[in-house]
Amino acid sequence: MQAAEVVPVSYELPADGPLPQTYRVTLAITAPDSPDSIISQFACGVVRTVTAENQGKFSETWNGLDDNHMPLPPGTYGVKGIYMPARKWKITGEYHSLIPNCSK
């Protein structure tokens, strides 16, 4: 088995509106011949905060492996992403995209 190549993946989140704005982000690698076929997910649910300084520009690293942790052959792959607004839940201090209302 050969070593997988590490690949940087850059992306932008919306930087309009009041800042800072926090999001949860998931990125996926798609097959070269089928952009609807996801072969690897990475940066799953990572928390990223858009500020005036970063202007919504971020970079993650894909390890070149599929979801079975096997190296993929060299080639051109696609990237898909999803993001959603996130807020810090006061109970745990963690960021969530959906926060339950625990009032009586």
For each residue, the residues with C-beta under 8 A, 3 or more apart:
1: 70 71
2: 71
3: 71
4: 63 64 65 71 72
5: 64 71 74
6: 61 62 63 64
7: 61 62 63 64
8: 59 60 61 62
9: 27 43 59 60 61 62 79
10: 57 58 59
11: 25 27 57 58 59 60 79 81
12: 15 55 56 57 58
13: 21 23 25 48 50 56 58 83
14: 17 21 50 56
15: 12 19 21 50 55 56
16:
17: 14 21
18: 21
19: 15 50 51 52
20: 49 50 51
21: 13 14 15 17 18 49 50 85
22: 47 48 49 50 85 86 87 88 95
23: 13 47 48 49 50 83 84 85 86
24: 45 46 47 48 83 84 86 95 96 97
25: 11 13 43 45 46 47 48 58 81 82 83
26: 41 43 44 45 46 81 82 83
27: 9 11 41 42 43 60 62 79 80 81
28: 38 40 41 42 79 80 81
29: 38 39 40 41 42 62 72 77 78 79
30: 34 35 36 37 38 39 77 78 79 80
31: 34 35 37 39 77 78
32: 75 76 77 78
33:
34: 30 31 37
35: 30 31 78 80
36: 30
37: 30 31 34
38: 28 29 30 41 67 80
39: 29 30 31 66 67 72 77
40: 28 29 62 65 66 67 72
41: 26 27 28 29 38 44 67
42: 27 28 29 60 61 62 63
43: 9 25 26 27 46 60
44: 26 41
45: 24 25 26
46: 24 25 26 43 60
47: 22 23 24 25 86 95
48: 13 22 23 24 25 58 83
49: 20 21 22 23
50: 13 14 15 19 20 21 22 23 54 55 56
51: 19 20 54 55
52: 19 55
53:
54: 50 51 57 58
55: 12 15 50 51 52
56: 12 13 14 15 50
57: 10 11 12 54
58: 10 11 12 13 25 48 54
59: 8 9 10 11
60: 8 9 11 27 42 43 46
61: 6 7 8 9 42
62: 6 7 8 9 27 29 40 42
63: 4 6 7 42
64: 4 5 6 7 71 72
65: 4 40 68 69 70 71 72
66: 39 40 69 70 71 72
67: 38 39 40 41
68: 65
69: 65 66
70: 1 65 66
71: 1 2 3 4 5 64 65 66
72: 4 29 39 40 64 65 66 75 77
73:
74: 5
75: 32 72
76: 32
77: 29 30 31 32 39 72
78: 29 30 31 32 35
79: 9 11 27 28 29 30
80: 27 28 30 35 38
81: 11 25 26 27 28
82: 25 26
83: 13 23 24 25 26 48
84: 23 24 97
85: 21 22 23 97
86: 22 23 24 47 95 96 97
87: 22 95 96 99
88: 22 93 94 95 96
89: 92 93 94 95 96 99
90: 93
91: 102
92: 89
93: 88 89 90
94: 88 89
95: 22 24 47 86 87 88 89
96: 24 86 87 88 89 99
97: 24 84 85 86
98:
99: 87 89 96
100:
101:
102: 91
103:
104:
